[in-house]
Amino acid sequence: MDFTVYAIAFAILVSILTMRFVLREQNAVQQISGPPSPSWPFGHMLQLMLPSQYGDYEFQWLKQFGSVYRVKGCFGQDRLVVADPLALQYILGSSAFGRAGMLYVILNLLYRERSVIDAQGDEHRRIRAALNAGFTATAVREYEPVFQKVAESISKKLETCARTNIYPLLISATLDATSQAILGHCIRDLGEDFIANNTQIVELTATQSTTQILLDALSVRFPLWLWRAMMYLPTTALKAMREGRYLTDQLGRRIVGEKLDAASKGLEMNDDLFSRLVDPDTPDKLSGDDLVAQIGFILIAGQETTANAISFGLLELAKHPDLQDSLRAEITSAVDASAGAVVYDNMPLLNAFIKETIRLYPAMPLVERVALQDTTIPLAGPITSSTGDMRYIHVAKGQHVTLGIAAYQRLESRWGVDAHKFNPSRWIDETMSRRESVGPYANLLSFLGGSRTCLGWRFAILEM
């Protein structure tokens, strides 16, 4: 009798403790510290996405709450902002997380499932493996004459004017370089309609507004088939996307058709990527339809991001004339010593300058991910919650996570006490932390990481 009572009491106690543990795990995100929400409709999204100055609130919250903190999304949704290196490494490399947000919807509507940016699982791995043949270190070095030619063209244009807006010039140049290296065609061959639409699409994907922030919040609740149906609504943005899809398909079929025809006749092929991929002797080659599906995204991806990075780099050179003089001296010396056959790895200051530029100005400072299943995110360092220090975070399926790429790349624990300052010498002195490797280049996440690492990161670095 006494034993039964004790057994029942023990079972009740175990049940209570188990329920408390389960509830605590379920509410782990709510226990994480963060700033108070300014509004229910927008939460912190206006502060994160539309600050008066880049990173105004984000970097302040990083300092106040640490490398992981909780914010409110639209309509009261709990979100995590993550800048912890181990957590970022896990999220980007784990199949437990997938892409989310309006940008993902736009990419899906523009390029469809056969594009490397949108393909999933084995299909993504197949397309990526084939395309990777054009983005290895050896392959990218073969594009150097194209980059040299485009750079000389920019230089000539700059010599004819005392003052100009550099960004449109760089946008045109990076599109030209990508088109020549990947498709074997210069920018003129793309056609005026395609170039005009391409510019419109770049602007569409690069802008934010209060309306777009609300659409982003709604996008997670709408299935993709509904967005595809809405594609035919008569709005300016959707019209541009429909036109872009049509023009890209027409351009792709013309260029790929020419290359397939040349390959079938045994004609000599060019050195561009698509000529290699239609070569009958190429292993794991893609079909003509597969190649057409890649064109739109490759041209967009290789254009705006690199143009932005170079623009920010030039801005920093204008602010630091001493650095400008030192960099020019290094380049001149290297060119003179090599009789024009430049070895870029022999220019430490140039490489440090590029690394520091993309560290401070990543192309995508904030990236959205969503948990596809219940999972546990490990942390490089503990964070403070309402229940004490946490060294890992349990998240439930459907939890939205914002990857703070810009915040990670300004962590003082990672990059030094001057992490918010432009200081290329940190790469020469090697004063940074050498812990978790989170990205393909210089421990940076400017090219993301994991299975969705930017295919063209070597291409972008050599182009810069």
C-alpha positions in Angstrom: 0.0 0.0 0.0 2.7 2.4 1.1 4.8 1.4 -2.0 1.9 2.1 -4.3 1.4 5.5 -2.9 5.0 6.3 -3.3 5.0 5.0 -6.8 2.0 7.1 -7.8 3.6 10.2 -6.2 6.9 9.5 -8.0 5.0 9.1 -11.3 3.2 12.4 -10.8 6.4 14.2 -9.9 8.1 12.7 -13.0 5.2 13.8 -15.2 5.2 17.4 -13.8 9.0 17.7 -14.3 8.7 16.2 -17.8 5.9 18.7 -18.7 7.9 21.6 -17.3 10.9 20.4 -19.4 8.8 20.1 -22.6 7.1 23.4 -22.1 10.5 25.1 -21.4 11.9 23.6 -24.6 8.9 24.7 -26.6 9.2 28.2 -25.3 13.0 28.4 -25.7 12.6 31.2 -28.4 10.3 33.2 -26.2 12.9 33.0 -23.3 15.6 34.7 -25.4 16.2 38.4 -24.8 15.4 41.1 -27.3 14.2 44.6 -27.8 10.5 45.6 -27.0 8.3 45.6 -30.0 7.3 49.0 -31.3 4.2 47.8 -33.1 2.1 44.8 -33.8 1.6 45.1 -37.6 5.3 45.5 -38.3 7.1 44.4 -35.2 10.8 45.2 -35.6 10.8 44.8 -39.4 10.9 48.5 -40.2 13.8 49.0 -37.9 15.7 46.0 -39.4 14.8 46.5 -43.1 14.4 50.3 -43.4 16.7 52.0 -40.9 17.7 55.6 -41.6 21.3 54.4 -41.8 22.6 51.0 -42.5 22.6 48.8 -39.4 21.3 51.5 -37.0 19.3 49.2 -34.8 20.8 45.9 -35.8 24.3 46.7 -34.6 22.9 48.3 -31.5 20.9 45.2 -30.6 24.0 43.1 -31.3 25.9 45.0 -28.7 23.1 45.0 -26.2 21.7 41.5 -26.5 24.6 39.5 -28.0 25.0 37.3 -31.0 21.5 35.8 -30.8 18.4 37.7 -29.9 14.6 37.7 -30.4 12.7 40.2 -32.4 9.1 40.5 -33.5 8.1 40.0 -37.1 4.9 41.3 -38.7 1.7 40.5 -36.8 3.4 39.4 -33.6 5.5 36.6 -35.1 8.6 35.6 -33.0 11.8 35.6 -35.0 15.5 34.9 -34.1 18.3 37.1 -35.4 21.4 35.0 -35.4 25.0 36.2 -35.7 26.7 33.4 -33.7 29.3 31.7 -36.0 28.6 28.1 -34.9 24.8 28.7 -35.2 25.2 30.2 -38.7 27.4 27.3 -39.8 24.8 24.8 -38.5 21.8 26.6 -40.1 23.4 27.1 -43.5 24.7 23.5 -43.6 21.7 21.7 -42.1 18.8 20.1 -44.1 16.7 21.1 -41.1 16.4 24.7 -42.5 15.1 26.0 -45.8 14.9 29.3 -47.5 12.0 31.7 -46.8 10.8 35.2 -47.5 9.6 37.2 -50.5 13.0 37.1 -52.3 12.7 33.3 -52.5 9.2 33.7 -53.9 10.4 36.2 -56.5 13.3 33.9 -57.5 10.9 31.0 -57.9 8.5 33.0 -60.0 11.3 34.3 -62.2 13.5 31.2 -62.7 11.3 28.2 -61.9 12.3 24.9 -60.5 14.9 23.9 -63.0 17.2 26.8 -62.1 20.1 26.1 -59.7 18.8 28.8 -57.4 15.4 27.1 -57.0 16.1 23.4 -57.6 15.9 21.1 -54.5 17.5 17.9 -53.3 19.2 15.6 -55.9 18.1 17.9 -58.8 19.9 20.9 -57.1 23.1 18.7 -56.6 23.0 17.5 -60.2 22.7 21.0 -61.7 25.2 22.5 -59.3 27.8 19.8 -60.0 27.6 20.4 -63.7 27.8 24.2 -63.4 30.7 23.9 -61.0 33.0 23.0 -63.9 33.0 26.6 -64.9 33.7 28.0 -61.4 36.7 26.0 -60.2 39.9 27.9 -59.5 41.4 26.7 -62.8 38.3 27.6 -64.8 38.0 31.0 -63.4 41.6 31.9 -64.2 40.7 31.3 -67.9 38.2 34.2 -67.7 40.9 36.7 -66.8 41.3 38.0 -70.4 37.5 38.9 -70.4 37.8 40.8 -67.1 40.9 42.6 -68.4 39.1 43.7 -71.5 36.1 45.0 -69.6 38.3 46.8 -67.1 40.2 48.5 -69.9 36.8 49.6 -71.3 35.8 51.1 -67.9 39.2 52.9 -67.7 38.7 54.5 -71.1 35.3 55.8 -70.2 36.5 57.2 -66.9 39.4 59.1 -68.6 36.9 61.0 -70.8 34.9 62.5 -67.9 35.9 64.5 -64.8 32.8 63.3 -62.8 30.4 60.4 -63.2 28.1 58.2 -61.3 30.2 55.0 -61.1 27.4 52.5 -60.2 25.6 52.4 -63.6 29.0 52.0 -65.3 29.8 49.1 -63.0 26.4 47.5 -63.4 26.8 47.5 -67.2 30.4 46.2 -66.9 29.7 43.3 -64.6 26.8 42.2 -66.8 29.1 42.4 -69.8 31.9 40.4 -68.1 29.4 37.7 -66.9 27.8 37.4 -70.3 31.1 37.0 -72.1 32.6 34.5 -69.6 29.5 32.4 -69.2 27.6 32.8 -72.5 30.3 33.8 -74.9 28.4 36.9 -75.9 29.1 40.6 -75.2 26.4 42.8 -73.7 25.3 44.1 -77.1 24.3 40.6 -78.1 21.7 40.4 -75.3 19.4 43.0 -76.9 18.1 46.3 -75.7 14.8 44.9 -74.4 16.6 42.2 -72.3 19.1 44.8 -70.8 16.3 47.2 -70.0 14.2 44.5 -68.3 17.3 43.2 -66.5 17.9 46.6 -65.0 14.2 46.7 -63.9 14.5 43.3 -62.3 17.7 44.3 -60.4 15.9 47.3 -59.0 12.9 45.2 -58.1 14.9 42.7 -56.1 17.1 45.4 -54.5 14.4 47.7 -53.1 12.4 47.6 -49.9 9.2 49.4 -48.8 6.6 49.0 -46.0 4.3 47.3 -48.5 7.0 44.8 -49.5 7.7 44.1 -45.8 4.0 43.2 -45.3 4.1 41.1 -48.5 7.1 39.3 -47.2 5.2 38.5 -44.0 2.2 37.2 -46.0 4.4 35.2 -48.4 5.1 32.6 -45.7 1.4 32.0 -45.4 0.7 31.7 -49.2 1.6 28.5 -51.1 3.8 28.9 -54.2 0.9 27.8 -56.5 -1.1 30.8 -55.3 1.9 33.1 -56.0 2.2 31.6 -59.5 -1.5 32.2 -60.1 -1.0 35.8 -58.9 1.9 36.2 -61.4 -0.7 37.3 -64.0 -2.1 40.2 -62.1 -1.6 43.5 -64.0 0.9 45.2 -61.6 4.1 46.9 -62.8 6.3 44.5 -60.8 4.6 41.3 -62.0 4.5 42.6 -65.6 8.3 43.1 -65.4 8.8 39.6 -64.1 6.6 38.1 -66.8 8.5 40.0 -69.5 11.8 39.0 -67.9 10.9 35.3 -68.0 9.9 35.5 -71.6 12.9 37.5 -72.7 15.3 35.2 -70.8 13.7 32.2 -72.3 14.0 33.6 -75.9 17.6 34.7 -75.3 18.6 31.4 -73.8 17.0 29.3 -76.5 18.8 31.3 -79.2 22.3 31.1 -77.5 22.0 27.5 -76.4 20.6 26.5 -79.8 23.6 28.1 -81.5 26.1 26.2 -79.3 24.3 22.9 -79.6 24.3 23.3 -83.4 28.0 24.1 -83.4 28.8 21.1 -81.2 26.8 18.7 -83.4 28.8 19.9 -86.4 32.1 19.4 -84.7 33.0 23.1 -84.9 35.6 24.7 -82.7 34.0 25.9 -79.5 34.7 29.0 -77.5 36.1 29.1 -73.9 32.9 30.3 -72.2 31.1 28.1 -69.7 28.1 27.2 -71.8 30.3 26.1 -74.8 32.0 23.7 -72.4 28.7 22.4 -71.1 27.3 21.5 -74.5 30.6 19.7 -75.5 29.7 16.0 -76.1 32.8 15.0 -74.2 31.8 16.9 -71.0 30.9 14.6 -68.2 27.6 15.3 -66.3 26.6 17.8 -69.1 23.2 19.6 -68.8 20.5 19.4 -71.4 19.6 22.4 -73.6 16.5 23.1 -71.4 18.6 22.8 -68.3 21.0 25.4 -69.6 18.3 27.8 -70.7 16.9 27.6 -67.2 20.2 28.9 -65.7 20.7 32.0 -67.8 18.5 34.5 -66.1 19.7 33.9 -62.6 23.4 33.7 -63.5 23.3 37.0 -65.3 21.5 38.7 -62.3 23.7 37.0 -59.6 26.9 38.0 -61.4 25.9 41.6 -61.9 24.5 43.6 -59.0 26.4 42.0 -56.1 29.9 42.6 -57.6 29.0 46.1 -58.8 27.9 47.0 -55.3 31.0 45.6 -53.7 33.3 47.5 -56.1 31.3 50.7 -55.5 31.7 50.4 -51.7 35.4 49.6 -52.2 35.9 52.8 -54.3 34.0 54.8 -51.7 36.4 53.6 -48.9 39.4 54.4 -51.1 38.1 57.9 -51.6 37.8 58.2 -47.8 41.3 56.8 -47.2 43.7 58.5 -49.6 46.8 57.0 -47.9 45.4 53.5 -48.5 44.6 54.5 -52.1 48.3 55.6 -52.6 49.6 52.4 -51.0 47.3 50.2 -53.1 48.2 52.0 -56.3 51.9 51.6 -55.5 51.5 47.8 -54.9 49.6 47.3 -58.1 52.1 49.4 -60.2 55.0 47.5 -58.7 53.4 44.1 -59.3 52.5 45.0 -62.9 56.0 46.3 -63.6 57.7 43.2 -62.1 55.6 40.8 -64.1 55.6 42.6 -67.5 51.9 42.8 -67.4 51.2 39.1 -66.5 49.8 39.9 -63.1 49.7 37.3 -60.3 47.0 38.6 -58.0 48.0 36.4 -55.1 51.2 38.3 -54.9 49.4 41.5 -54.0 48.6 41.2 -50.2 47.2 44.7 -49.8 44.8 44.3 -52.8 43.5 41.0 -51.4 43.2 42.5 -48.0 41.3 45.5 -49.4 38.8 43.1 -51.2 38.3 41.0 -48.2 37.7 44.0 -46.0 35.2 45.5 -48.5 33.0 42.4 -48.6 33.4 41.9 -44.9 32.0 45.3 -44.1 29.5 45.4 -47.0 28.1 41.9 -47.7 25.7 41.7 -50.6 23.0 40.3 -48.4 23.3 41.6 -44.9 20.2 39.7 -43.7 19.1 36.3 -45.0 15.9 34.5 -44.1 15.6 30.8 -43.2 12.8 28.7 -41.8 13.0 25.5 -39.7 11.7 22.5 -41.7 11.6 20.3 -38.6 12.2 20.5 -34.9 15.9 21.0 -34.3 18.6 22.2 -32.0 20.9 25.1 -32.9 24.4 24.9 -31.3 26.1 28.1 -30.1 29.7 29.1 -30.1 29.2 31.1 -26.9 26.4 31.2 -24.3 23.5 33.7 -24.5 21.4 35.1 -21.7 17.7 34.1 -21.5 15.0 34.5 -18.8 16.0 31.1 -17.4 19.8 31.6 -17.4 22.6 31.0 -19.9 21.8 28.9 -23.0 24.4 27.1 -25.0 22.0 25.7 -27.6 18.5 26.7 -28.8 15.6 24.3 -29.4 13.4 25.6 -32.3 10.2 24.1 -33.5 9.2 23.4 -37.1 8.1 26.7 -38.8 10.4 28.9 -36.7 11.7 31.8 -38.8 15.4 32.8 -38.4 17.1 35.9 -39.7 20.8 35.3 -40.4 22.6 38.4 -39.4 25.5 38.2 -42.0 26.5 41.9 -41.6 26.3 41.5 -37.8 28.4 38.3 -37.8 31.0 40.1 -39.9 31.2 42.9 -37.3 31.5 40.7 -34.2 34.3 42.1 -32.1 35.0 38.6 -30.7 35.7 37.5 -34.3 37.3 40.5 -36.0 38.7 42.7 -33.2 37.7 45.7 -31.2 37.7 47.9 -34.4 35.3 45.5 -36.2 33.0 48.3 -37.3 35.9 50.2 -39.0 37.3 49.7 -42.5 40.8 48.4 -41.8 42.4 46.1 -44.5 45.5 45.7 -42.4 43.6 43.2 -40.1 44.0 40.7 -42.9 47.7 41.3 -43.2 48.4 41.3 -39.5 46.0 38.3 -39.0 44.6 39.6 -35.8 41.2 38.0 -36.2 39.9 34.9 -34.5 40.5 31.6 -36.4 37.7 29.5 -34.9 34.7 28.1 -36.8 35.0 28.1 -40.6 31.6 29.4 -41.8 32.1 30.5 -45.4 34.1 29.5 -48.6 36.3 32.6 -48.6 38.3 34.2 -45.7 35.8 32.9 -43.1 33.2 35.4 -44.4 29.5 34.7 -45.2 29.3 37.2 -48.0 28.9 34.2 -50.3 26.8 32.3 -47.8 27.8 28.7 -46.9 26.7 25.1 -46.9 24.9 23.6 -49.9 23.8 27.0 -51.1 27.2 28.6 -51.2 27.5 31.0 -54.1 28.8 29.0 -57.1 30.6 32.1 -58.5 32.5 33.3 -55.5 35.9 32.8 -57.1 34.6 34.5 -60.3 33.5 37.5 -58.2 36.8 37.9 -56.4 38.9 37.7 -59.6 36.4 40.1 -61.3 36.9 42.6 -58.4 
